[in-house]
C-alpha cells in the first residue's frame, strides 16, 4: 500500500489577488472562474483525482459564480471554507468579527453548493487561537492553515515590492505569510488543544528539515528557470517525505492553471510568464508523480484517517 497524502486547491479569485495587492479594482469583483473552473475540472477528470476546494464566501455569495461552484461539487470534490472576505490579516480582528467572518462564509457556501464545510484554511495561511476556537465551536473537524517554512519574511518582502500599498495598508499586512518562527512548526498532523475541545491540524507540507516550499505554485516558479529541474526537485521532495515518514498535504492555486494571457491583471504574480501549455504539462507530470508515490485523497479524508490515531496535542499559542 502507498502511504497517505492529500491534495487541495485554494479557490482564490482574481479580485482577491487584486485586493491584497492594494488595487481598488477589486471592488467590481473581477473573476476568472469562467476560464479556470472548466480547465481545472478537465485536468482532474482525466486524472480521476478528487481534491478539497477551499471556497471564499464572497464568491459563493455572488450569483454569477453559482454554476461554477455547483460544477465543482458535482465532480465529487470536497468543499472547504477559505473565509468570507479573503483578508490575510484576519487574525488581527476581534473574536466576534472572526466568528462572523467564518460563519458568513459557511452560510454562503452552504447556500451556493448545498454542502456544509468541515475544514478551513485561512487566507495567506493566517491563523490564531480565536480562529481555531470559532472553528471548534461551530463543528469544524480540521484546519489546514499552518505553513511550516522559514521563507515567510522573504515572500512578504517580494509582495511589498510589487504591491501598491499605503503605509496603513502595509501595517495591516505586516504579518502576511508569517515569520521565520513558523519554520519550527511540525510537518506531521496533530491536534490543537482548545480545552475542552480540540481540532485536527493538517499542515501544508514543506521539504522535511529544510522547510522550503514544495507545493505546486513553487514548483511552477522553479519551472520558469527549468521545467526539468522543477520536476526533479519535486520528486526529491516526495522521496524526502517518504523517508521522513511525513504524510504530505500539498495545495494548488488557480494561477497554477493560468498564464498572463488568461489574466493580464496578475502579470506581477510569479510564474505567470510561463506559457499555459508548459505550465499545465509540468503541473500534470508533477501530479502524476505525487499519485505514483502516495495514495492521494482530499484533505477531509486525510483528517479522518489520522484523527482516529493518537495525535500529539499542541497548545494553541501564537505570536
Buried (B, 14 or more C-beta within 10 A) or exposed (E): EEEBBBBBBBBBBBBBBBBBBBBEEBEEBBBBBEBBBEBBBEBBEEBEBBBBBBBBBBBBBBEEBBEBBEBBBEBEBBBBBBBBBBBBBBBBBEEEEBBBBBBBBBBBBBEBBEBBBBBBBBBBBBBBBBBBBBBBEBEBBBBBBBBBBBBBBEBBEBBBEEBEBEEEBBEBBEBBBBEEEBBEBEBBBBBBBBEEEBBBBBBBBBBBEEBBBBBBBBBBBBBBEEBEEBBEBBBEBBEBBBEEEBBBBBBBBBBBBBBBEBBEBBEBBBBBEBEBEBBBBBBEBBBEBBBEBBBBBBBBBBBBBBBEEEBEEBEBEBE
